[in-house]
Amino acid sequence: MSDTPVEEMTFEQAMAELEQVVGQLERGDAPLDQSVSLYERGVALKKRCTDELKRAEEKVAAITLDGDGNPTGTAPLDVG
């Protein structure tokens, strides 16, 4: 596991570590207390990935296009 706080990870870092955590849990070779810690870290990593994906989707959804389909800027998000 990385020492990097989950909230400081990029999407790619969080996803890579999440894959490692899932692999360790699936093998079932970790003691119970370590498995619980891995599970908790996995939950935090999954949330980070989900949050980063949502943020990226919102940015993409806010891109405005001209009549020819070319990006012209961004529109304010209606996050209400």
All heavy atoms as a GROMACS GRO file, in nm:
protein
  600
    1MET      N    1   0.083  -0.118   0.000
    1MET     CA    2   0.000   0.000   0.000
    1MET      C    3   0.088   0.124   0.000
    1MET      O    4   0.194   0.126   0.059
    1MET     CB    5  -0.092   0.003   0.123
    1MET     CG    6  -0.213  -0.085   0.110
    1MET     SD    7  -0.344  -0.059   0.232
    1MET     CE    8  -0.262  -0.047   0.386
    2SER      N    9   0.036   0.227  -0.060
    2SER     CA   10   0.107   0.353  -0.068
    2SER      C   11   0.092   0.431   0.063
    2SER      O   12  -0.005   0.414   0.135
    2SER     CB   13   0.049   0.435  -0.184
    2SER     OG   14   0.096   0.565  -0.182
    3ASP      N   15   0.188   0.518   0.090
    3ASP     CA   16   0.179   0.605   0.206
    3ASP      C   17   0.108   0.736   0.172
    3ASP      O   18   0.080   0.816   0.259
    3ASP     CB   19   0.319   0.639   0.259
    3ASP     CG   20   0.387   0.517   0.322
    3ASP    OD1   21   0.315   0.427   0.369
    3ASP    OD2   22   0.510   0.513   0.324
    4THR      N   23   0.078   0.755   0.042
    4THR     CA   24   0.012   0.877  -0.002
    4THR      C   25  -0.132   0.880   0.050
    4THR      O   26  -0.205   0.782   0.034
    4THR     CB   27   0.009   0.882  -0.156
    4THR    OG1   28   0.141   0.871  -0.205
    4THR    CG2   29  -0.054   1.011  -0.206
    5PRO      N   30  -0.172   0.992   0.111
    5PRO     CA   31  -0.312   1.002   0.153
    5PRO      C   32  -0.405   0.990   0.032
    5PRO      O   33  -0.377   1.047  -0.074
    5PRO     CB   34  -0.320   1.142   0.215
    5PRO     CG   35  -0.180   1.177   0.252
    5PRO     CD   36  -0.094   1.108   0.150
    6VAL      N   37  -0.512   0.917   0.048
    6VAL     CA   38  -0.604   0.890  -0.063
    6VAL      C   39  -0.654   1.020  -0.125
    6VAL      O   40  -0.662   1.032  -0.248
    6VAL     CB   41  -0.722   0.802  -0.015
    6VAL    CG1   42  -0.828   0.789  -0.123
    6VAL    CG2   43  -0.672   0.666   0.028
    7GLU      N   44  -0.683   1.119  -0.044
    7GLU     CA   45  -0.739   1.244  -0.096
    7GLU      C   46  -0.639   1.323  -0.181
    7GLU      O   47  -0.677   1.416  -0.251
    7GLU     CB   48  -0.796   1.332   0.016
    7GLU     CG   49  -0.697   1.373   0.122
    7GLU     CD   50  -0.677   1.270   0.233
    7GLU    OE1   51  -0.744   1.165   0.234
    7GLU    OE2   52  -0.592   1.295   0.320
    8GLU      N   53  -0.512   1.285  -0.178
    8GLU     CA   54  -0.410   1.353  -0.259
    8GLU      C   55  -0.374   1.274  -0.385
    8GLU      O   56  -0.294   1.320  -0.466
    8GLU     CB   57  -0.283   1.376  -0.176
    8GLU     CG   58  -0.303   1.472  -0.061
    8GLU     CD   59  -0.179   1.487   0.025
    8GLU    OE1   60  -0.070   1.442  -0.015
    8GLU    OE2   61  -0.191   1.546   0.134
    9MET      N   62  -0.434   1.157  -0.403
    9MET     CA   63  -0.401   1.072  -0.517
    9MET      C   64  -0.472   1.117  -0.644
    9MET      O   65  -0.584   1.169  -0.638
    9MET     CB   66  -0.442   0.927  -0.489
    9MET     CG   67  -0.362   0.858  -0.387
    9MET     SD   68  -0.420   0.687  -0.370
    9MET     CE   69  -0.275   0.612  -0.303
   10THR      N   70  -0.406   1.093  -0.755
   10THR     CA   71  -0.473   1.111  -0.884
   10THR      C   72  -0.566   0.992  -0.905
   10THR      O   73  -0.556   0.890  -0.834
   10THR     CB   74  -0.372   1.115  -1.000
   10THR    OG1   75  -0.308   0.986  -1.010
   10THR    CG2   76  -0.269   1.225  -0.982
   11PHE      N   77  -0.653   1.002  -1.003
   11PHE     CA   78  -0.742   0.892  -1.036
   11PHE      C   79  -0.660   0.767  -1.066
   11PHE      O   80  -0.689   0.657  -1.018
   11PHE     CB   81  -0.831   0.927  -1.156
   11PHE     CG   82  -0.911   0.811  -1.205
   11PHE    CD1   83  -1.029   0.776  -1.142
   11PHE    CD2   84  -0.868   0.735  -1.313
   11PHE    CE1   85  -1.104   0.667  -1.186
   11PHE    CE2   86  -0.942   0.626  -1.357
   11PHE     CZ   87  -1.060   0.592  -1.293
   12GLU      N   88  -0.557   0.783  -1.147
   12GLU     CA   89  -0.475   0.669  -1.189
   12GLU      C   90  -0.404   0.602  -1.071
   12GLU      O   91  -0.397   0.479  -1.064
   12GLU     CB   92  -0.372   0.713  -1.295
   12GLU     CG   93  -0.433   0.753  -1.428
   12GLU     CD   94  -0.494   0.894  -1.430
   12GLU    OE1   95  -0.475   0.971  -1.333
   12GLU    OE2   96  -0.562   0.926  -1.528
   13GLN      N   97  -0.352   0.683  -0.979
   13GLN     CA   98  -0.287   0.627  -0.861
   13GLN      C   99  -0.387   0.549  -0.774
   13GLN      O  100  -0.357   0.439  -0.729
   13GLN     CB  101  -0.224   0.738  -0.777
   13GLN     CG  102  -0.104   0.804  -0.839
   13GLN     CD  103  -0.061   0.928  -0.762
   13GLN    OE1  104  -0.145   1.004  -0.714
   13GLN    NE2  105   0.069   0.949  -0.753
   14ALA      N  106  -0.503   0.610  -0.753
   14ALA     CA  107  -0.605   0.544  -0.670
   14ALA      C  108  -0.653   0.415  -0.734
   14ALA      O  109  -0.670   0.314  -0.666
   14ALA     CB  110  -0.722   0.640  -0.645
   15MET      N  111  -0.674   0.416  -0.865
   15MET     CA  112  -0.721   0.296  -0.934
   15MET      C  113  -0.617   0.185  -0.927
   15MET      O  114  -0.650   0.069  -0.901
   15MET     CB  115  -0.754   0.329  -1.079
   15MET     CG  116  -0.810   0.210  -1.155
   15MET     SD  117  -0.962   0.144  -1.084
   15MET     CE  118  -1.080   0.246  -1.164
   16ALA      N  119  -0.490   0.219  -0.947
   16ALA     CA  120  -0.384   0.118  -0.943
   16ALA      C  121  -0.375   0.055  -0.804
   16ALA      O  122  -0.364  -0.068  -0.791
   16ALA     CB  123  -0.250   0.180  -0.982
   17GLU      N  124  -0.383   0.138  -0.701
   17GLU     CA  125  -0.375   0.083  -0.566
   17GLU      C  126  -0.500   0.003  -0.533
   17GLU      O  127  -0.492  -0.101  -0.467
   17GLU     CB  128  -0.353   0.192  -0.462
   17GLU     CG  129  -0.330   0.131  -0.325
   17GLU     CD  130  -0.288   0.231  -0.219
   17GLU    OE1  131  -0.222   0.331  -0.251
   17GLU    OE2  132  -0.321   0.205  -0.101
   18LEU      N  133  -0.615   0.048  -0.580
   18LEU     CA  134  -0.739  -0.026  -0.556
   18LEU      C  135  -0.729  -0.166  -0.618
   18LEU      O  136  -0.770  -0.265  -0.556
   18LEU     CB  137  -0.859   0.050  -0.613
   18LEU     CG  138  -0.996  -0.015  -0.596
   18LEU    CD1  139  -1.026  -0.043  -0.449
   18LEU    CD2  140  -1.103   0.073  -0.657
   19GLU      N  141  -0.673  -0.176  -0.736
   19GLU     CA  142  -0.654  -0.307  -0.799
   19GLU      C  143  -0.564  -0.396  -0.714
   19GLU      O  144  -0.589  -0.516  -0.700
   19GLU     CB  145  -0.598  -0.290  -0.940
   19GLU     CG  146  -0.699  -0.232  -1.038
   19GLU     CD  147  -0.640  -0.198  -1.174
   19GLU    OE1  148  -0.516  -0.208  -1.191
   19GLU    OE2  149  -0.718  -0.160  -1.261
   20GLN      N  150  -0.459  -0.338  -0.656
   20GLN     CA  151  -0.369  -0.415  -0.569
   20GLN      C  152  -0.443  -0.463  -0.444
   20GLN      O  153  -0.428  -0.578  -0.403
   20GLN     CB  154  -0.249  -0.331  -0.529
   20GLN     CG  155  -0.154  -0.300  -0.642
   20GLN     CD  156  -0.044  -0.205  -0.598
   20GLN    OE1  157  -0.042  -0.156  -0.486
   20GLN    NE2  158   0.049  -0.178  -0.688
   21VAL      N  159  -0.522  -0.374  -0.385
   21VAL     CA  160  -0.595  -0.408  -0.263
   21VAL      C  161  -0.693  -0.522  -0.292
   21VAL      O  162  -0.701  -0.619  -0.217
   21VAL     CB  163  -0.669  -0.284  -0.208
   21VAL    CG1  164  -0.773  -0.322  -0.104
   21VAL    CG2  165  -0.569  -0.186  -0.150
   22VAL      N  166  -0.766  -0.511  -0.402
   22VAL     CA  167  -0.863  -0.615  -0.438
   22VAL      C  168  -0.791  -0.748  -0.459
   22VAL      O  169  -0.836  -0.852  -0.412
   22VAL     CB  170  -0.944  -0.575  -0.564
   22VAL    CG1  171  -1.024  -0.692  -0.618
   22VAL    CG2  172  -1.036  -0.458  -0.531
   23GLY      N  173  -0.676  -0.743  -0.526
   23GLY     CA  174  -0.598  -0.866  -0.548
   23GLY      C  175  -0.556  -0.931  -0.418
   23GLY      O  176  -0.568  -1.053  -0.401
   24GLN      N  177  -0.510  -0.851  -0.322
   24GLN     CA  178  -0.469  -0.906  -0.193
   24GLN      C  179  -0.589  -0.966  -0.119
   24GLN      O  180  -0.577  -1.073  -0.059
   24GLN     CB  181  -0.406  -0.797  -0.107
   24GLN     CG  182  -0.266  -0.758  -0.150
   24GLN     CD  183  -0.210  -0.650  -0.060
   24GLN    OE1  184  -0.248  -0.534  -0.070
   24GLN    NE2  185  -0.119  -0.690   0.027
   25LEU      N  186  -0.702  -0.898  -0.123
   25LEU     CA  187  -0.820  -0.949  -0.054
   25LEU      C  188  -0.871  -1.078  -0.121
   25LEU      O  189  -0.913  -1.171  -0.052
   25LEU     CB  190  -0.930  -0.843  -0.050
   25LEU     CG  191  -0.904  -0.726   0.043
   25LEU    CD1  192  -1.008  -0.617   0.022
   25LEU    CD2  193  -0.901  -0.771   0.188
   26GLU      N  194  -0.866  -1.084  -0.253
   26GLU     CA  195  -0.912  -1.203  -0.323
   26GLU      C  196  -0.824  -1.324  -0.293
   26GLU      O  197  -0.873  -1.436  -0.287
   26GLU     CB  198  -0.917  -1.177  -0.474
   26GLU     CG  199  -1.034  -1.091  -0.515
   26GLU     CD  200  -1.037  -1.062  -0.664
   26GLU    OE1  201  -0.933  -1.077  -0.733
   26GLU    OE2  202  -1.144  -1.023  -0.712
   27ARG      N  203  -0.694  -1.301  -0.276
   27ARG     CA  204  -0.604  -1.414  -0.245
   27ARG      C  205  -0.634  -1.470  -0.107
   27ARG      O  206  -0.614  -1.589  -0.083
   27ARG     CB  207  -0.458  -1.369  -0.253
   27ARG     CG  208  -0.408  -1.356  -0.394
   27ARG     CD  209  -0.256  -1.342  -0.400
   27ARG     NE  210  -0.205  -1.231  -0.321
   27ARG     CZ  211  -0.196  -1.105  -0.363
   27ARG    NH1  212  -0.237  -1.073  -0.484
   27ARG    NH2  213  -0.146  -1.011  -0.284
   28GLY      N  214  -0.679  -1.386  -0.017
   28GLY     CA  215  -0.715  -1.432   0.116
   28GLY      C  216  -0.599  -1.474   0.203
   28GLY      O  217  -0.617  -1.547   0.300
   29ASP      N  218  -0.480  -1.426   0.172
   29ASP     CA  219  -0.363  -1.468   0.249
   29ASP      C  220  -0.322  -1.368   0.357
   29ASP      O  221  -0.223  -1.388   0.426
   29ASP     CB  222  -0.244  -1.496   0.156
   29ASP     CG  223  -0.208  -1.378   0.067
   29ASP    OD1  224  -0.273  -1.273   0.076
   29ASP    OD2  225  -0.112  -1.392  -0.012
   30ALA      N  226  -0.400  -1.262   0.374
   30ALA     CA  227  -0.369  -1.162   0.478
   30ALA      C  228  -0.441  -1.198   0.607
   30ALA      O  229  -0.553  -1.249   0.603
   30ALA     CB  230  -0.411  -1.024   0.430
   31PRO      N  231  -0.379  -1.172   0.720
   31PRO     CA  232  -0.447  -1.194   0.848
   31PRO      C  233  -0.572  -1.105   0.857
   31PRO      O  234  -0.583  -1.005   0.787
   31PRO     CB  235  -0.344  -1.152   0.954
   31PRO     CG  236  -0.215  -1.137   0.882
   31PRO     CD  237  -0.244  -1.122   0.738
   32LEU      N  238  -0.662  -1.141   0.944
   32LEU     CA  239  -0.790  -1.071   0.955
   32LEU      C  240  -0.773  -0.921   0.977
   32LEU      O  241  -0.837  -0.841   0.909
   32LEU     CB  242  -0.875  -1.131   1.068
   32LEU     CG  243  -1.012  -1.067   1.087
   32LEU    CD1  244  -1.096  -1.079   0.962
   32LEU    CD2  245  -1.083  -1.129   1.207
   33ASP      N  246  -0.688  -0.881   1.071
   33ASP     CA  247  -0.673  -0.737   1.098
   33ASP      C  248  -0.619  -0.662   0.977
   33ASP      O  249  -0.662  -0.552   0.948
   33ASP     CB  250  -0.588  -0.712   1.222
   33ASP     CG  251  -0.447  -0.769   1.211
   33ASP    OD1  252  -0.426  -0.863   1.133
   33ASP    OD2  253  -0.359  -0.718   1.283
   34GLN      N  254  -0.529  -0.724   0.903
   34GLN     CA  255  -0.476  -0.661   0.782
   34GLN      C  256  -0.584  -0.658   0.674
   34GLN      O  257  -0.595  -0.560   0.600
   34GLN     CB  258  -0.353  -0.736   0.731
   34GLN     CG  259  -0.289  -0.668   0.612
   34GLN     CD  260  -0.170  -0.743   0.558
   34GLN    OE1  261  -0.138  -0.854   0.602
   34GLN    NE2  262  -0.102  -0.685   0.461
   35SER      N  263  -0.665  -0.762   0.665
   35SER     CA  264  -0.774  -0.765   0.568
   35SER      C  265  -0.873  -0.652   0.593
   35SER      O  266  -0.922  -0.589   0.500
   35SER     CB  267  -0.846  -0.900   0.571
   35SER     OG  268  -0.763  -1.002   0.525
   36VAL      N  269  -0.903  -0.627   0.720
   36VAL     CA  270  -0.994  -0.518   0.755
   36VAL      C  271  -0.934  -0.384   0.712
   36VAL      O  272  -1.002  -0.299   0.654
   36VAL     CB  273  -1.028  -0.520   0.905
   36VAL    CG1  274  -1.104  -0.395   0.946
   36VAL    CG2  275  -1.109  -0.644   0.940
   37SER      N  276  -0.806  -0.365   0.740
   37SER     CA  277  -0.739  -0.241   0.700
   37SER      C  278  -0.737  -0.226   0.548
   37SER      O  279  -0.759  -0.116   0.495
   37SER     CB  280  -0.595  -0.238   0.752
   37SER     OG  281  -0.595  -0.231   0.892
   38LEU      N  282  -0.710  -0.335   0.478
   38LEU     CA  283  -0.712  -0.332   0.332
   38LEU      C  284  -0.850  -0.296   0.280
   38LEU      O  285  -0.864  -0.215   0.188
   38LEU     CB  286  -0.669  -0.468   0.274
   38LEU     CG  287  -0.522  -0.502   0.279
   38LEU    CD1  288  -0.500  -0.650   0.248
   38LEU    CD2  289  -0.444  -0.415   0.183
   39TYR      N  290  -0.954  -0.355   0.339
   39TYR     CA  291  -1.090  -0.327   0.298
   39TYR      C  292  -1.123  -0.179   0.317
   39TYR      O  293  -1.179  -0.113   0.229
   39TYR     CB  294  -1.189  -0.414   0.375
   39TYR     CG  295  -1.332  -0.390   0.335
   39TYR    CD1  296  -1.384  -0.450   0.221
   39TYR    CD2  297  -1.413  -0.304   0.409
   39TYR    CE1  298  -1.515  -0.426   0.183
   39TYR    CE2  299  -1.544  -0.280   0.371
   39TYR     CZ  300  -1.595  -0.341   0.257
   39TYR     OH  301  -1.724  -0.315   0.220
   40GLU      N  302  -1.086  -0.124   0.433
   40GLU     CA  303  -1.112   0.017   0.461
   40GLU      C  304  -1.038   0.106   0.361
   40GLU      O  305  -1.093   0.205   0.312
   40GLU     CB  306  -1.071   0.052   0.604
   40GLU     CG  307  -1.161  -0.011   0.708
   40GLU     CD  308  -1.109   0.004   0.850
   40GLU    OE1  309  -0.988   0.032   0.870
   40GLU    OE2  310  -1.190  -0.014   0.943
   41ARG      N  311  -0.915   0.073   0.331
   41ARG     CA  312  -0.838   0.150   0.232
   41ARG      C  313  -0.904   0.139   0.096
   41ARG      O  314  -0.915   0.236   0.022
   41ARG     CB  315  -0.693   0.099   0.229
   41ARG     CG  316  -0.603   0.168   0.130
   41ARG     CD  317  -0.551   0.298   0.179
   41ARG     NE  318  -0.450   0.350   0.087
   41ARG     CZ  319  -0.385   0.461   0.104
   41ARG    NH1  320  -0.406   0.533   0.212
   41ARG    NH2  321  -0.298   0.501   0.017
   42GLY      N  322  -0.950   0.019   0.063
   42GLY     CA  323  -1.019  -0.002  -0.065
   42GLY      C  324  -1.144   0.082  -0.079
   42GLY      O  325  -1.172   0.138  -0.186
   43VAL      N  326  -1.220   0.093   0.028
   43VAL     CA  327  -1.342   0.175   0.026
   43VAL      C  328  -1.305   0.321  -0.001
   43VAL      O  329  -1.369   0.389  -0.082
   43VAL     CB  330  -1.421   0.160   0.158
   43VAL    CG1  331  -1.531   0.265   0.169
   43VAL    CG2  332  -1.480   0.020   0.169
   44ALA      N  333  -1.202   0.371   0.066
   44ALA     CA  334  -1.158   0.509   0.046
   44ALA      C  335  -1.106   0.530  -0.096
   44ALA      O  336  -1.134   0.633  -0.159
   44ALA     CB  337  -1.050   0.545   0.148
   45LEU      N  338  -1.033   0.433  -0.149
   45LEU     CA  339  -0.982   0.443  -0.285
   45LEU      C  340  -1.095   0.443  -0.387
   45LEU      O  341  -1.094   0.520  -0.484
   45LEU     CB  342  -0.884   0.328  -0.314
   45LEU     CG  343  -0.752   0.334  -0.238
   45LEU    CD1  344  -0.683   0.198  -0.241
   45LEU    CD2  345  -0.662   0.443  -0.296
   46LYS      N  346  -1.195   0.358  -0.366
   46LYS     CA  347  -1.310   0.353  -0.457
   46LYS      C  348  -1.383   0.487  -0.457
   46LYS      O  349  -1.420   0.539  -0.562
   46LYS     CB  350  -1.405   0.242  -0.418
   46LYS     CG  351  -1.528   0.234  -0.509
   46LYS     CD  352  -1.632   0.140  -0.452
   46LYS     CE  353  -1.759   0.144  -0.534
   46LYS     NZ  354  -1.833   0.269  -0.522
   47LYS      N  355  -1.400   0.546  -0.339
   47LYS     CA  356  -1.467   0.675  -0.330
   47LYS      C  357  -1.386   0.781  -0.404
   47LYS      O  358  -1.442   0.864  -0.476
   47LYS     CB  359  -1.488   0.716  -0.185
   47LYS     CG  360  -1.561   0.848  -0.170
   47LYS     CD  361  -1.583   0.887  -0.026
   47LYS     CE  362  -1.658   1.015  -0.007
   47LYS     NZ  363  -1.640   1.122  -0.103
   48ARG      N  364  -1.256   0.779  -0.389
   48ARG     CA  365  -1.170   0.876  -0.459
   48ARG      C  366  -1.187   0.863  -0.609
   48ARG      O  367  -1.202   0.962  -0.681
   48ARG     CB  368  -1.024   0.857  -0.418
   48ARG     CG  369  -0.927   0.948  -0.488
   48ARG     CD  370  -0.949   1.091  -0.451
   48ARG     NE  371  -0.846   1.173  -0.514
   48ARG     CZ  372  -0.843   1.303  -0.508
   48ARG    NH1  373  -0.934   1.368  -0.440
   48ARG    NH2  374  -0.748   1.370  -0.568
   49CYS      N  375  -1.185   0.739  -0.659
   49CYS     CA  376  -1.201   0.716  -0.803
   49CYS      C  377  -1.337   0.766  -0.850
   49CYS      O  378  -1.347   0.833  -0.953
   49CYS     CB  379  -1.185   0.568  -0.836
   49CYS     SG  380  -1.015   0.508  -0.818
   50THR      N  381  -1.441   0.735  -0.776
   50THR     CA  382  -1.577   0.778  -0.811
   50THR      C  383  -1.586   0.930  -0.814
   50THR      O  384  -1.643   0.988  -0.907
   50THR     CB  385  -1.679   0.719  -0.712
   50THR    OG1  386  -1.669   0.576  -0.716
   50THR    CG2  387  -1.820   0.759  -0.747
   51ASP      N  388  -1.531   0.995  -0.712
   51ASP     CA  389  -1.535   1.141  -0.706
   51ASP      C  390  -1.460   1.204  -0.823
   51ASP      O  391  -1.506   1.302  -0.883
   51ASP     CB  392  -1.476   1.191  -0.574
   51ASP     CG  393  -1.562   1.158  -0.454
   51ASP    OD1  394  -1.679   1.117  -0.472
   51ASP    OD2  395  -1.512   1.173  -0.340
   52GLU      N  396  -1.343   1.149  -0.856
   52GLU     CA  397  -1.264   1.203  -0.966
   52GLU      C  398  -1.334   1.182  -1.100
   52GLU      O  399  -1.332   1.269  -1.187
   52GLU     CB  400  -1.124   1.140  -0.969
   52GLU     CG  401  -1.034   1.193  -0.858
   52GLU     CD  402  -1.009   1.343  -0.870
   52GLU    OE1  403  -0.956   1.389  -0.972
   52GLU    OE2  404  -1.045   1.415  -0.774
   53LEU      N  405  -1.399   1.067  -1.119
   53LEU     CA  406  -1.474   1.043  -1.243
   53LEU      C  407  -1.591   1.140  -1.255
   53LEU      O  408  -1.617   1.194  -1.362
   53LEU     CB  409  -1.526   0.899  -1.247
   53LEU     CG  410  -1.425   0.793  -1.287
   53LEU    CD1  411  -1.488   0.654  -1.274
   53LEU    CD2  412  -1.377   0.815  -1.429
   54LYS      N  413  -1.661   1.163  -1.145
   54LYS     CA  414  -1.774   1.255  -1.147
   54LYS      C  415  -1.726   1.396  -1.182
   54LYS      O  416  -1.789   1.466  -1.262
   54LYS     CB  417  -1.845   1.256  -1.012
   54LYS     CG  418  -1.966   1.344  -1.010
   54LYS     CD  419  -2.040   1.338  -0.878
   54LYS     CE  420  -2.160   1.431  -0.883
   54LYS     NZ  421  -2.231   1.437  -0.758
   55ARG      N  422  -1.615   1.437  -1.123
   55ARG     CA  423  -1.561   1.569  -1.151
   55ARG      C  424  -1.525   1.582  -1.299
   55ARG      O  425  -1.556   1.682  -1.364
   55ARG     CB  426  -1.438   1.595  -1.064
   55ARG     CG  427  -1.384   1.736  -1.072
   55ARG     CD  428  -1.264   1.755  -0.979
   55ARG     NE  429  -1.152   1.666  -1.009
   55ARG     CZ  430  -1.066   1.685  -1.110
   55ARG    NH1  431  -1.079   1.787  -1.190
   55ARG    NH2  432  -0.968   1.601  -1.129
   56ALA      N  433  -1.464   1.480  -1.355
   56ALA     CA  434  -1.426   1.482  -1.497
   56ALA      C  435  -1.551   1.484  -1.586
   56ALA      O  436  -1.555   1.557  -1.685
   56ALA     CB  437  -1.340   1.360  -1.530
   57GLU      N  438  -1.652   1.406  -1.551
   57GLU     CA  439  -1.776   1.404  -1.629
   57GLU      C  440  -1.843   1.541  -1.628
   57GLU      O  441  -1.896   1.586  -1.730
   57GLU     CB  442  -1.873   1.299  -1.573
   57GLU     CG  443  -1.833   1.158  -1.602
   57GLU     CD  444  -1.918   1.055  -1.530
   57GLU    OE1  445  -2.003   1.091  -1.447
   57GLU    OE2  446  -1.899   0.935  -1.559
   58GLU      N  447  -1.840   1.608  -1.514
   58GLU     CA  448  -1.900   1.741  -1.504
   58GLU      C  449  -1.825   1.840  -1.592
   58GLU      O  450  -1.887   1.925  -1.656
   58GLU     CB  451  -1.902   1.788  -1.359
   58GLU     CG  452  -2.004   1.714  -1.275
   58GLU     CD  453  -1.994   1.744  -1.127
   58GLU    OE1  454  -1.895   1.807  -1.083
   58GLU    OE2  455  -2.085   1.702  -1.053
   59LYS      N  456  -1.694   1.829  -1.596
   59LYS     CA  457  -1.616   1.918  -1.683
   59LYS      C  458  -1.651   1.894  -1.830
   59LYS      O  459  -1.670   1.988  -1.906
   59LYS     CB  460  -1.466   1.895  -1.663
   59LYS     CG  461  -1.409   1.965  -1.545
   59LYS     CD  462  -1.258   1.949  -1.544
   59LYS     CE  463  -1.195   2.028  -1.435
   59LYS     NZ  464  -1.049   2.012  -1.433
   60VAL      N  465  -1.658   1.767  -1.869
   60VAL     CA  466  -1.690   1.733  -2.008
   60VAL      C  467  -1.831   1.780  -2.042
   60VAL      O  468  -1.855   1.835  -2.149
   60VAL     CB  469  -1.674   1.582  -2.034
   60VAL    CG1  470  -1.730   1.543  -2.169
   60VAL    CG2  471  -1.527   1.542  -2.023
   61ALA      N  472  -1.925   1.761  -1.950
   61ALA     CA  473  -2.063   1.800  -1.975
   61ALA      C  474  -2.076   1.951  -1.989
   61ALA      O  475  -2.169   2.000  -2.053
   61ALA     CB  476  -2.153   1.750  -1.863
   62ALA      N  477  -1.984   2.027  -1.932
   62ALA     CA  478  -1.992   2.173  -1.935
   62ALA      C  479  -1.929   2.233  -2.059
   62ALA      O  480  -1.938   2.353  -2.081
   62ALA     CB  481  -1.927   2.230  -1.810
   63ILE      N  482  -1.866   2.154  -2.144
   63ILE     CA  483  -1.802   2.207  -2.265
   63ILE      C  484  -1.912   2.246  -2.364
   63ILE      O  485  -2.002   2.168  -2.393
   63ILE     CB  486  -1.707   2.104  -2.327
   63ILE    CG1  487  -1.590   2.077  -2.232
   63ILE    CG2  488  -1.657   2.151  -2.464
   63ILE    CD1  489  -1.498   1.965  -2.277
   64THR      N  490  -1.903   2.369  -2.414
   64THR     CA  491  -2.001   2.414  -2.513
   64THR      C  492  -1.941   2.400  -2.653
   64THR      O  493  -1.820   2.413  -2.672
   64THR     CB  494  -2.041   2.560  -2.487
   64THR    OG1  495  -1.925   2.641  -2.488
   64THR    CG2  496  -2.113   2.574  -2.353
   65LEU      N  497  -2.028   2.373  -2.750
   65LEU     CA  498  -1.985   2.353  -2.888
   65LEU      C  499  -2.052   2.455  -2.978
   65LEU      O  500  -2.164   2.499  -2.952
   65LEU     CB  501  -2.022   2.212  -2.935
   65LEU     CG  502  -1.971   2.095  -2.849
   65LEU    CD1  503  -2.025   1.963  -2.902
   65LEU    CD2  504  -1.820   2.092  -2.846
   66ASP      N  505  -1.984   2.490  -3.089
   66ASP     CA  506  -2.047   2.577  -3.187
   66ASP      C  507  -2.128   2.493  -3.285
   66ASP      O  508  -2.139   2.370  -3.268
   66ASP     CB  509  -1.942   2.665  -3.258
   66ASP     CG  510  -1.844   2.585  -3.344
   66ASP    OD1  511  -1.870   2.466  -3.372
   66ASP    OD2  512  -1.741   2.644  -3.382
   67GLY      N  513  -2.183   2.554  -3.385
   67GLY     CA  514  -2.268   2.483  -3.482
   67GLY      C  515  -2.196   2.372  -3.557
   67GLY      O  516  -2.260   2.278  -3.606
   68ASP      N  517  -2.065   2.381  -3.568
   68ASP     CA  518  -1.987   2.278  -3.637
   68ASP      C  519  -1.936   2.170  -3.542
   68ASP      O  520  -1.864   2.080  -3.583
   68ASP     CB  521  -1.868   2.342  -3.709
   68ASP     CG  522  -1.911   2.436  -3.820
   68ASP    OD1  523  -2.013   2.408  -3.885
   68ASP    OD2  524  -1.842   2.539  -3.838
   69GLY      N  525  -1.970   2.182  -3.414
   69GLY     CA  526  -1.926   2.082  -3.317
   69GLY      C  527  -1.790   2.110  -3.258
   69GLY      O  528  -1.733   2.024  -3.192
   70ASN      N  529  -1.737   2.229  -3.280
   70ASN     CA  530  -1.607   2.265  -3.224
   70ASN      C  531  -1.624   2.324  -3.084
   70ASN      O  532  -1.715   2.404  -3.062
   70ASN     CB  533  -1.536   2.367  -3.314
   70ASN     CG  534  -1.509   2.311  -3.451
   70ASN    OD1  535  -1.460   2.200  -3.465
   70ASN    ND2  536  -1.544   2.387  -3.554
   71PRO      N  537  -1.537   2.289  -2.990
   71PRO     CA  538  -1.547   2.344  -2.856
   71PRO      C  539  -1.529   2.496  -2.858
   71PRO      O  540  -1.440   2.546  -2.926
   71PRO     CB  541  -1.434   2.278  -2.778
   71PRO     CG  542  -1.378   2.173  -2.865
   71PRO     CD  543  -1.427   2.195  -3.004
   72THR      N  544  -1.614   2.566  -2.786
   72THR     CA  545  -1.604   2.712  -2.781
   72THR      C  546  -1.578   2.763  -2.640
   72THR      O  547  -1.553   2.880  -2.621
   72THR     CB  548  -1.734   2.777  -2.832
   72THR    OG1  549  -1.842   2.732  -2.751
   72THR    CG2  550  -1.760   2.743  -2.977
   73GLY      N  551  -1.589   2.680  -2.542
   73GLY     CA  552  -1.570   2.721  -2.403
   73GLY      C  553  -1.645   2.629  -2.312
   73GLY      O  554  -1.674   2.514  -2.348
   74THR      N  555  -1.677   2.679  -2.196
   74THR     CA  556  -1.751   2.598  -2.101
   74THR      C  557  -1.872   2.675  -2.053
   74THR      O  558  -1.874   2.798  -2.051
   74THR     CB  559  -1.665   2.559  -1.979
   74THR    OG1  560  -1.618   2.678  -1.917
   74THR    CG2  561  -1.549   2.471  -2.020
   75ALA      N  562  -1.974   2.602  -2.016
   75ALA     CA  563  -2.095   2.660  -1.959
   75ALA      C  564  -2.094   2.636  -1.810
   75ALA      O  565  -2.038   2.537  -1.763
   75ALA     CB  566  -2.218   2.594  -2.022
   76PRO      N  567  -2.154   2.726  -1.733
   76PRO     CA  568  -2.162   2.703  -1.588
   76PRO      C  569  -2.240   2.576  -1.558
   76PRO      O  570  -2.337   2.545  -1.627
   76PRO     CB  571  -2.234   2.826  -1.533
   76PRO     CG  572  -2.264   2.913  -1.650
   76PRO     CD  573  -2.220   2.847  -1.775
   77LEU      N  574  -2.194   2.503  -1.459
   77LEU     CA  575  -2.263   2.380  -1.420
   77LEU      C  576  -2.383   2.414  -1.334
   77LEU      O  577  -2.376   2.501  -1.248
   77LEU     CB  578  -2.170   2.289  -1.340
   77LEU     CG  579  -2.057   2.225  -1.419
   77LEU    CD1  580  -1.968   2.147  -1.323
   77LEU    CD2  581  -2.110   2.133  -1.526
   78ASP      N  582  -2.492   2.344  -1.356
   78ASP     CA  583  -2.611   2.358  -1.272
   78ASP      C  584  -2.609   2.243  -1.174
   78ASP      O  585  -2.664   2.137  -1.200
   78ASP     CB  586  -2.737   2.356  -1.358
   78ASP     CG  587  -2.863   2.375  -1.274
   78ASP    OD1  588  -2.851   2.421  -1.158
   78ASP    OD2  589  -2.971   2.343  -1.324
   79VAL      N  590  -2.537   2.260  -1.064
   79VAL     CA  591  -2.521   2.153  -0.966
   79VAL      C  592  -2.618   2.178  -0.852
   79VAL      O  593  -2.582   2.204  -0.740
   79VAL     CB  594  -2.375   2.149  -0.912
   79VAL    CG1  595  -2.353   2.028  -0.827
   79VAL    CG2  596  -2.275   2.158  -1.024
   80GLY      N  597  -2.744   2.164  -0.881
   80GLY     CA  598  -2.840   2.193  -0.777
   80GLY      C  599  -2.938   2.090  -0.752
   80GLY      O  600  -2.965   1.988  -0.764
   0.00000   0.00000   0.00000
